Amino acid sequence: MKTRAYVTLDGLRGVAAVCIVVLHCYRYFGDMMWSSAALAVDLFFVLSGFVLSSAYDGRFAGGMSWRGFIKARCVRL
């Protein structure tokens, strides 16, 4: 099975995840956040949705059921 690597998207997801961590740890880092830093959560979920849809598109086309998808995601966790 050939996998696609989205290096740039993975990098953006990593930056968004770090922004989210810093945003939630403001008591340790001080109040240095911008008011729009919370948008990193939205960015992370949008990019993750794109990566997930890309990863499972072929599997759904091949007959994977929703139950199989949920099982695969739970095993992944």
C-alpha positions in Angstrom: 0.0 0.0 0.0 1.4 3.3 -1.0 1.2 6.1 1.6 1.2 9.8 0.9 3.3 12.0 3.0 2.2 15.6 3.6 5.4 17.0 5.1 4.2 20.6 5.0 0.8 19.8 6.5 2.4 17.7 9.3 4.7 20.7 10.0 1.7 23.1 10.2 -0.1 20.6 12.5 2.9 20.5 14.7 3.1 24.3 14.9 -0.6 24.5 15.7 -0.3 21.8 18.4 2.6 23.7 20.0 0.5 26.9 19.9 -2.4 25.1 21.6 -0.1 23.8 24.3 1.3 27.3 24.9 -2.2 28.8 24.9 -3.3 26.3 27.6 -0.2 26.9 29.7 -0.5 30.6 29.9 0.1 30.6 33.7 3.6 29.1 33.1 4.5 31.2 30.0 2.8 34.5 31.1 0.2 36.4 29.3 2.0 36.6 25.9 -0.8 35.2 23.8 -2.5 37.0 21.0 -6.2 37.0 20.9 -6.2 35.0 17.7 -4.0 32.2 19.1 -7.1 30.1 19.7 -7.5 29.8 16.0 -4.7 27.2 16.1 -7.3 24.7 17.4 -9.4 25.3 14.3 -6.4 25.0 12.1 -5.3 21.8 13.7 -8.7 20.2 13.3 -9.1 21.3 9.6 -5.6 20.0 8.7 -6.2 16.8 10.6 -9.6 16.3 8.8 -7.9 16.7 5.5 -5.2 14.1 6.4 -7.7 11.7 7.7 -10.0 12.0 4.7 -7.0 11.5 2.4 -5.9 8.4 4.3 -9.3 6.7 4.4 -10.7 7.7 1.1 -9.4 4.7 -0.7 -10.4 2.4 2.1 -14.0 3.6 2.0 -14.0 3.2 -1.8 -12.9 -0.3 -1.3 -15.8 -1.1 1.0 -14.7 -0.2 4.5 -17.7 0.3 6.7 -18.2 3.0 9.4 -17.8 0.3 12.0 -14.4 -0.7 10.5 -13.4 3.0 10.5 -14.3 3.4 14.2 -12.5 0.2 15.0 -9.4 1.4 13.1 -9.4 4.8 14.8 -9.8 3.2 18.3 -6.9 0.8 17.6 -4.9 3.8 16.4 -5.5 5.6 19.7 
